[in-house]
Amino acid sequence: MKKLISLFLVLVLLAGCGNNTNEEPEETSSTSQAKVGILQLMTHDALDLSREGFIDALKDGGYVEGENLSIDYLNPEGDLNNLSTMAESILADDPDLVLAIATNPVQALQNINDDTPILATAVTDFVEAGLVESNENPGGLIAGVSDGCPMDEQLALLLEASPNVERLGIIYTSSEPNSEIQANQMVEECEKNGIESVVHTVSDKTMIDDTLQSFAGEVDALYVPTDNNIASAMASVDIFADENDLPVLCGESNSVRNGGLISLGVDYYQIGYQTGEMAVEILNGEKTISDMQVEFQSDITTYYNSLTAEKIGLTLPESIIERGIDVSAE
């Protein structure tokens, strides 16, 4: 009888140990799972590349989706009403941090956020957009990487490619803060250089074709900022520019790939990756959002499209060809 009791007690102890062993890995797995929200304004090349770079940086930093990382990705395709709803949805899921791609998503999150770190990319001017107090000391829950580059150098590049520009057409979406900031900066640079600026805005994609026609015979070149609506409709810009032999200066390289002539622009994959590196530091507990600044890409590159130049009958100077990247050859 004593042997049976002893055997019973041993079995109970072993069963207890087995239960503890099974519970421990489950608890570890739960605590190591990181949650990241991504709110992207719309689908197009530049913003998509930013997201891809961000996710790749997370992966390189040890955070792999489906393993120790969950990503809640939402995209209202430019619908600002849906954007607000999606911002609420992402924050309601209580993520460790949120990536906002473009200015409008950051502003939507900023208006309703109390304590979640927000990293932003594809934002031209964080200060002018009311997102931070200063680039060096943001002073809140927002930091990230800007896609801005010096406007005086942008205009200088256009004049290097096409020295006879006297009237510059500028088109942008009135509801995009990034675009308005860049357009105003370009108007100021035109005034400094004795160039007349002709500015027209659109409220949505349906207005782009008609608005482009209003520039016909009125300007010598076009400037398209890093405008999400215009970037997604570069095919229309390309057709209009070809019909009127107009060089198009773009705010970013992907618009040059899609028919623009030239740009002094950032690499959107790279600024997304740079933002992802900031996210890894937060997830690792190495830094908090309050420790971070607004960063910029250090290497600004000249991009040009030799096929576009050929179509509009423009011979680019050797100075641009030698230092620039021909996107038509990619």
Stockholm file with secondary structure:
# STOCKHOLM 1.0

chainA/1-330         MKKLISLFLVLVLLAGCGNNTNEEPEETSSTSQAKVGILQLMTHDALDLSREGFIDALKDGGYVEGENLSIDYLNPEGDLNNLSTMAESILADDPDLVLAIATNPVQALQNINDDTPILATAVTDFVEAGLVESNENPGGLIAGVSDGCPMDEQLALLLEASPNVERLGIIYTSSEPNSEIQANQMVEECEKNGIESVVHTVSDKTMIDDTLQSFAGEVDALYVPTDNNIASAMASVDIFADENDLPVLCGESNSVRNGGLISLGVDYYQIGYQTGEMAVEILNGEKTISDMQVEFQSDITTYYNSLTAEKIGLTLPESIIERGIDVSAE
#=GR chainA/1-330 SS CHHHHHHHHHHHHHHHHHHHHHHHHHHHHHHTCEEEEEEESCCSHHHHHHHHHHHHHHHHTTCCBTTTEEEEEECCTTCHHHHHHHHHHHHHTCCSEEEEESHHHHHHHHTTCSSCCEEEEEESCTTTTTSCSCSSCCCSSEEEEECCCCHHHHHHHHHHHCTTCCEEEEEEETTCHHHHHHHHHHHHHHHHTTCEEEEEEESSGGGHHHHHHTTTTTCSEEEECSCHHHHTTHHHHHHHHHHHTCCEEESSHHHHHTTCCEEEECCHHHHHHHHHHHHHHHHTTSCCGGGCCEEECSCCEEEECHHHHHHTTCCCCHHHHHHSEEGGGC
#=GC SS_cons         CHHHHHHHHHHHHHHHHHHHHHHHHHHHHHHTCEEEEEEESCCSHHHHHHHHHHHHHHHHTTCCBTTTEEEEEECCTTCHHHHHHHHHHHHHTCCSEEEEESHHHHHHHHTTCSSCCEEEEEESCTTTTTSCSCSSCCCSSEEEEECCCCHHHHHHHHHHHCTTCCEEEEEEETTCHHHHHHHHHHHHHHHHTTCEEEEEEESSGGGHHHHHHTTTTTCSEEEECSCHHHHTTHHHHHHHHHHHTCCEEESSHHHHHTTCCEEEECCHHHHHHHHHHHHHHHHTTSCCGGGCCEEECSCCEEEECHHHHHHTTCCCCHHHHHHSEEGGGC
//
